[in-house]
Amino acid sequence: MTTARPHIAFLGIGLMGAPMASNLLAADFPMTLWNRTRSKCDPFADRAAIADSPAQAVASADVVITMLENGEVVEEVLVRQGVVDALRPGTLVIDMSSVRPSLARRHGELVAARQGRYLDAPVSGGTRGAEAATLAIMAGGDEAAVAEAQLVLSVLGSVTRIGPVGAGQLAKLANQAIVGITIGAVSEALLLAAKGGADPVAVRAALLGGFAGSKILEQHGQRMIERDFAPGAPARIQLKDLRMILDEARAEGLTLPLTQQVHHEYLSLLANGHSEVDHSGLLLELEHLNGVRLGRVGPGPKE
């Protein structure tokens, strides 16, 4: 980085990227923004430059942050749309998207060939964490690059170096395995209790005080009870992450039966038209399977 407040190019102003960019702007970082749908950058036009292409956005950047939907989009933007070729020597590229560990390592090699530095730094915490700047950031890369990135990343949340390039993505896969499986467990537990006649609100409150307590039960359990499935993290993204977990497991010769089962349930959820609900909406698939609705003892309307 060349200044106390490095110039940041932020690529991807979506559900996560918008609040993250807003927090960086509030911390007085000079920024250039790019998004495939340019109108999503418009709310920031009085505080940041808006680029017409990702290559244009990074041309004068000290730090490049990508927060894109999946590995295919990251590959498209970094490689086919010319971002890597447009980097200046010494630029620090931080990919905060969730991609395959092997793809992160490939991108790290491409950036290094341009005399840049690269971190894979996926996050956990969802849109609430992005808005509150409390994201858990899992960084893969050399220690010097992680230390240098602290000035920027500390504005977004807490950073843990996991290991070399690609290790951050492995940690994110571990995170998403726990998240997906636990959402399934909370869905089943609340439906079981409610079907037997217990108040799911009281059940959730009681469980929060014991070993079953978790952020998933706290936040997503509340979403299930309130039937608030507006996407913080869409179900299709959770399915994508579960697919990556299973791909990585196969590459390592592992069998992960719980992840496989939850993957199947999210596949069914999407097949029933719920790709854009929050991933806590897995409850809808369980309700569909059983012909009941949380909080009711008889058949409820299909969602």
C-alpha positions as CSV (number, residue, x, y, z in Angstrom):
1,M,0.0,0.0,0.0
2,T,1.3,3.4,-0.9
3,T,-0.6,5.7,1.4
4,A,-2.1,5.7,4.9
5,R,-5.5,5.5,3.2
6,P,-4.9,3.3,0.1
7,H,-7.2,3.7,-2.9
8,I,-9.6,0.8,-3.0
9,A,-11.3,-0.6,-6.0
10,F,-14.4,-2.5,-4.8
11,L,-15.9,-4.9,-7.4
12,G,-19.4,-6.2,-6.6
13,I,-22.0,-4.0,-5.0
14,G,-24.6,-6.5,-4.0
15,L,-26.3,-7.6,-0.8
16,M,-22.9,-8.0,1.0
17,G,-20.8,-5.6,-1.1
18,A,-23.0,-2.5,-0.6
19,P,-22.8,-2.3,3.2
20,M,-19.1,-3.3,3.1
21,A,-18.3,-0.5,0.6
22,S,-20.4,1.9,2.8
23,N,-18.4,1.1,5.9
24,L,-15.1,1.6,4.0
25,L,-16.3,5.0,2.7
26,A,-17.3,6.0,6.2
27,A,-13.7,5.2,7.2
28,D,-12.5,7.7,4.6
29,F,-11.0,5.3,2.2
30,P,-10.8,6.8,-1.4
31,M,-12.7,4.3,-3.5
32,T,-13.7,3.3,-7.1
33,L,-16.7,1.1,-7.4
34,W,-17.8,-1.3,-10.1
35,N,-20.8,-3.5,-10.5
36,R,-22.2,-5.4,-13.4
37,T,-25.5,-3.6,-12.9
38,R,-24.2,-0.1,-12.7
39,S,-27.3,1.3,-11.0
40,K,-26.4,-0.5,-7.8
41,C,-23.4,1.9,-7.5
42,D,-25.6,5.0,-7.9
43,P,-26.2,5.5,-4.1
44,F,-22.5,6.0,-3.7
45,A,-21.9,8.3,-6.6
46,D,-21.4,11.4,-4.3
47,R,-18.7,9.6,-2.3
48,A,-16.9,7.3,-4.7
49,A,-15.8,7.1,-8.4
50,I,-17.9,4.7,-10.5
51,A,-16.0,2.8,-13.2
52,D,-17.5,1.5,-16.5
53,S,-15.5,-1.7,-16.3
54,P,-13.6,-3.7,-13.7
55,A,-10.3,-3.2,-15.5
56,Q,-10.9,0.6,-15.4
57,A,-11.7,0.3,-11.7
58,V,-8.4,-1.3,-10.7
59,A,-6.1,0.7,-12.9
60,S,-5.1,3.1,-10.2
61,A,-5.9,1.0,-7.1
62,D,-3.6,0.1,-4.3
63,V,-6.1,-2.5,-3.0
64,V,-8.7,-4.5,-5.0
65,I,-11.6,-6.1,-3.2
66,T,-13.9,-8.5,-4.9
67,M,-17.2,-9.6,-3.4
68,L,-18.9,-11.5,-6.2
69,E,-21.5,-14.3,-6.3
70,N,-19.4,-17.3,-7.1
71,G,-16.1,-18.6,-8.5
72,E,-17.3,-18.5,-12.1
73,V,-18.1,-14.7,-11.8
74,V,-14.8,-14.1,-10.0
75,E,-12.9,-15.9,-12.9
76,E,-14.9,-13.9,-15.5
77,V,-14.1,-10.5,-13.8
78,L,-10.4,-11.2,-12.8
79,V,-9.3,-13.0,-15.9
80,R,-11.6,-12.6,-18.9
81,Q,-12.6,-8.9,-18.1
82,G,-8.9,-8.0,-17.7
83,V,-8.6,-7.1,-14.0
84,V,-5.4,-9.1,-13.5
85,D,-3.8,-7.6,-16.6
86,A,-4.7,-4.1,-15.4
87,L,-3.1,-4.4,-12.0
88,R,-0.1,-2.2,-11.1
89,P,2.9,-3.9,-9.5
90,G,2.4,-4.2,-5.7
91,T,-1.4,-4.1,-5.8
92,L,-3.0,-6.2,-3.1
93,V,-6.0,-8.2,-4.4
94,I,-8.4,-9.5,-1.7
95,D,-11.1,-11.9,-2.9
96,M,-13.8,-11.9,-0.3
97,S,-16.1,-14.1,-2.4
98,S,-16.6,-17.7,-1.7
99,V,-14.8,-19.8,-4.3
100,R,-13.2,-23.2,-4.7
101,P,-9.8,-23.4,-2.8
102,S,-8.2,-24.5,-6.1
103,L,-9.5,-21.5,-7.9
104,A,-8.2,-19.2,-5.2
105,R,-4.7,-20.7,-5.5
106,R,-4.9,-20.3,-9.3
107,H,-5.9,-16.6,-8.9
108,G,-3.1,-16.1,-6.4
109,E,-0.6,-17.4,-9.0
110,L,-2.0,-15.1,-11.7
111,V,-1.7,-12.1,-9.4
112,A,1.8,-13.0,-8.3
113,A,2.8,-13.2,-12.0
114,R,1.8,-9.5,-12.3
115,Q,4.0,-8.7,-9.2
116,G,0.9,-8.3,-7.0
117,R,-0.1,-9.8,-3.7
118,Y,-3.3,-11.9,-3.2
119,L,-5.5,-13.0,-0.3
120,D,-8.5,-15.2,-0.3
121,A,-10.6,-13.7,2.5
122,P,-14.2,-15.0,2.5
123,V,-16.5,-13.9,5.3
124,S,-19.2,-15.1,7.6
125,G,-21.8,-13.0,9.3
126,G,-24.3,-12.3,6.4
127,T,-25.8,-9.0,5.6
128,R,-26.2,-8.2,9.3
129,G,-22.5,-8.7,9.9
130,A,-21.7,-6.6,6.8
131,E,-23.9,-3.8,8.0
132,A,-22.6,-3.8,11.5
133,A,-18.9,-4.3,10.4
134,T,-18.7,-7.5,12.5
135,L,-17.8,-10.0,9.8
136,A,-15.6,-12.9,10.6
137,I,-12.9,-12.8,7.9
138,M,-10.9,-15.9,7.1
139,A,-7.7,-15.0,5.3
140,G,-5.5,-17.2,3.2
141,G,-2.1,-15.8,2.2
142,D,1.3,-14.9,3.5
143,E,1.6,-13.2,6.9
144,A,3.0,-10.0,5.5
145,A,0.0,-9.6,3.1
146,V,-2.5,-10.3,5.9
147,A,-0.8,-7.8,8.2
148,E,-0.9,-5.2,5.4
149,A,-4.6,-5.8,4.7
150,Q,-5.5,-5.3,8.4
151,L,-5.9,-1.5,7.8
152,V,-8.7,-2.2,5.4
153,L,-10.2,-5.4,6.7
154,S,-10.4,-4.3,10.3
155,V,-13.1,-1.8,9.1
156,L,-15.2,-4.7,8.0
157,G,-14.8,-7.1,10.9
158,S,-12.2,-9.3,12.6
159,V,-9.5,-11.1,10.6
160,T,-8.0,-14.5,11.3
161,R,-5.1,-15.8,9.1
162,I,-5.9,-19.4,8.4
163,G,-2.8,-20.4,6.4
164,P,-1.5,-20.0,2.8
165,V,-3.6,-19.0,-0.2
166,G,-6.7,-21.2,-0.4
167,A,-6.9,-21.8,3.3
168,G,-9.4,-19.0,3.8
169,Q,-11.7,-20.8,1.4
170,L,-11.3,-24.1,3.3
171,A,-12.3,-22.3,6.5
172,K,-15.3,-20.8,4.7
173,L,-16.3,-24.3,3.5
174,A,-16.1,-25.5,7.1
175,N,-18.2,-22.6,8.2
176,Q,-20.9,-23.3,5.6
177,A,-21.0,-27.0,6.5
178,I,-21.8,-26.0,10.1
179,V,-24.3,-23.3,9.0
180,G,-26.2,-25.5,6.5
181,I,-26.4,-28.5,8.8
182,T,-27.4,-26.4,11.8
183,I,-30.2,-24.6,9.9
184,G,-31.5,-28.1,9.0
185,A,-31.3,-29.1,12.7
186,V,-33.0,-26.0,13.9
187,S,-35.8,-26.4,11.3
188,E,-36.4,-30.0,12.4
189,A,-36.2,-29.2,16.1
190,L,-38.7,-26.3,16.0
191,L,-41.1,-28.3,13.8
192,L,-40.9,-31.4,16.0
193,A,-41.7,-29.3,19.1
194,A,-44.5,-27.4,17.5
195,K,-46.1,-30.5,16.0
196,G,-46.2,-32.0,19.5
197,G,-48.0,-29.0,20.9
198,A,-45.1,-26.9,22.3
199,D,-44.8,-23.2,21.7
200,P,-41.9,-22.8,19.3
201,V,-41.2,-19.3,20.6
202,A,-40.8,-20.7,24.1
203,V,-38.8,-23.7,22.9
204,R,-36.3,-21.4,21.1
205,A,-36.0,-19.2,24.2
206,A,-35.3,-22.2,26.4
207,L,-32.8,-23.7,24.0
208,L,-30.8,-20.5,23.7
209,G,-29.8,-20.9,27.3
210,G,-28.3,-24.4,26.9
211,F,-25.8,-26.4,24.8
212,A,-28.1,-26.0,21.7
213,G,-27.7,-22.3,21.8
214,S,-26.1,-20.8,18.7
215,K,-26.3,-17.8,16.3
216,I,-28.3,-20.0,13.9
217,L,-30.9,-20.7,16.6
218,E,-30.9,-17.1,17.7
219,Q,-31.1,-15.4,14.3
220,H,-32.5,-18.0,11.9
221,G,-34.7,-19.6,14.5
222,Q,-36.4,-16.2,14.9
223,R,-36.7,-15.8,11.1
224,M,-38.4,-19.2,11.0
225,I,-40.9,-18.3,13.7
226,E,-41.6,-14.9,12.1
227,R,-41.6,-16.4,8.6
228,D,-39.2,-13.7,7.6
229,F,-37.4,-15.3,4.6
230,A,-36.2,-12.1,2.9
231,P,-32.7,-13.0,1.7
232,G,-29.7,-12.1,3.8
233,A,-28.0,-15.1,2.2
234,P,-30.1,-16.7,-0.6
235,A,-30.7,-20.4,-0.5
236,R,-29.1,-20.8,-3.9
237,I,-25.8,-19.5,-2.5
238,Q,-26.0,-21.9,0.4
239,L,-26.6,-24.7,-2.2
240,K,-23.6,-23.5,-4.1
241,D,-21.4,-23.6,-1.0
242,L,-22.6,-27.1,-0.1
243,R,-21.8,-28.3,-3.6
244,M,-18.3,-26.9,-3.2
245,I,-17.9,-28.7,0.2
246,L,-18.9,-32.0,-1.4
247,D,-16.6,-31.4,-4.3
248,E,-13.7,-30.7,-2.0
249,A,-14.5,-33.7,0.1
250,R,-14.5,-36.0,-2.9
251,A,-11.1,-34.6,-3.9
252,E,-9.8,-35.4,-0.5
253,G,-11.3,-38.9,-0.4
254,L,-13.9,-38.0,2.3
255,T,-17.5,-38.9,2.8
256,L,-19.6,-36.3,4.6
257,P,-23.1,-37.8,5.0
258,L,-24.7,-34.9,7.0
259,T,-23.6,-32.3,4.3
260,Q,-24.8,-34.7,1.6
261,Q,-28.3,-34.9,3.2
262,V,-28.6,-31.1,3.7
263,H,-27.4,-30.6,0.1
264,H,-30.2,-32.8,-1.1
265,E,-32.7,-30.8,1.0
266,Y,-31.6,-27.5,-0.5
267,L,-31.8,-29.0,-4.0
268,S,-35.4,-29.8,-3.3
269,L,-36.0,-26.4,-1.8
270,L,-34.8,-24.8,-5.0
271,A,-36.7,-27.2,-7.2
272,N,-39.9,-26.1,-5.4
273,G,-39.3,-22.5,-6.4
274,H,-37.5,-21.0,-3.4
275,S,-34.1,-20.1,-4.8
276,E,-34.3,-16.5,-3.6
277,V,-35.5,-17.1,0.0
278,D,-33.0,-16.8,2.8
279,H,-31.2,-20.0,3.6
280,S,-33.2,-20.2,6.8
281,G,-36.1,-20.9,4.5
282,L,-35.0,-24.5,4.5
283,L,-37.9,-24.8,6.9
284,L,-40.2,-24.4,3.9
285,E,-38.9,-27.6,2.4
286,L,-39.3,-29.5,5.7
287,E,-42.9,-28.2,5.9
288,H,-43.5,-29.2,2.3
289,L,-42.2,-32.7,3.0
290,N,-44.4,-33.2,6.1
291,G,-47.5,-31.3,5.0
292,V,-47.5,-29.1,8.1
293,R,-46.6,-25.6,9.0
294,L,-44.6,-24.4,11.9
295,G,-46.9,-23.5,14.8
296,R,-49.8,-25.5,13.5
297,V,-50.9,-29.1,14.3
298,G,-52.8,-29.7,11.0
299,P,-51.8,-29.3,7.4
300,G,-51.0,-25.8,6.4
301,P,-50.9,-24.0,3.1
302,K,-47.9,-24.8,0.9
303,E,-45.4,-21.9,0.7
